[in-house]
Amino acid sequence: MSLTEKELENVGLSLAKEQVLVRKYRTFSSLCSDAELKKKLGEIADKHQQHFNTLMGFLQ
């Protein structure tokens, strides 16, 4: 499947946003002392990493 230039641009922007979210939630998790909150933040980071991986799949 071939993506248009606009679609590629949108995927690129979405990839960048997902990367930022993964980094932020990983940082928040590492700084958190509450175990339950730390776990939840890690799960959110993992979900955004999955989103990133899915978007990368469109480029392959």
N, C-alpha and C positions, 0 to 999 in steps of 0.2 A: 504494500500500500504506500502510495506516495503522498506526502503532505504538501500543501501549498506553502508559499512563503509566509503568509499570515499565520497559518497554523503552526509552522515551525517557530515563529516569533513568540506566539502564545505559549507553546510548550517550553521554550527557553525561559520565558518570564516565570512560568509556574515552577520550573525546576529551581530557579534562583530563590523564589519565595519559600519553597519547601526546604531548601538547604538552610536558610536563615532560621526557620522554625525548628529544624532538628538541632541546630547549634544552640539556640536559645533554651529549648527545653532540656537539653543535656546539661547546659550550664546551670540552669535553675535546679535541676535534680542534684547536681554535684554540690551545690551550695546549701541544700536543704538538710536540716537535721531531723525532721520528722520522718520516720520510716515509711509511713503510709503515703504521705504526700510525695516523698522521694520516688516511691514505686510508681505512683500515678503519673508523675512527670516523665519518668522513664518510659512508661507505656505510651504516652502521648508522643514522645520523641520517636519511638519505634513506629507508630502509625504514620507519622510524617515521612519517616524513612521509607516506608512501604509505598507511600504516594510518590516519592521521588523515584524509587525503583520502577514503578509502573510507568511513569512518564518517560523514563529513560528507555523503556521497552518500545515506545513509539518511535524512537530515533534509530533503532537497530533494524 
